[in-house]
C-alpha cells in the first residue's frame, strides 16, 4: 500500500535555514524530499515529469525500482510527486528559499 507524504521542508530546518540535527530516518526523508525539490526547480517543465530521484520505498524488503515523477503546481507553489511503480506519493511545500531551490534568481 503506497504512502502519501505531506511535507513542509521548513520542519527539517533550523531557524538559520540549515538542516536540523535529525534522527537518521528523518534526515533520509528530508534529503529525499530535498532531492525532488532540487530536480523540479532546477529543470524546465516538460512533457515527461520524470526526475533522477529514485523511489525510497522497499515493499517486502525489496527496493522499489521506480523513478519519481514530479511537477510544480504554480497555483499553489507546491511540488506534487509520485512513484509510477509503487504509488508512493506526496506534496511538498515550504521549499522556497531552502538550499534545494534551484530556480534562477532564487
Secondary structure, DSSP 4 states (H G I P E B T S, - for coil): ---EEEEEGGGGB-TTSSBP---HHHHHHHHHHHHHHHHHHHS---S--EEEEEP---GGGS----EEEEEEETTTTEEEEEETTT--EEEEES-TTSTT---TT-
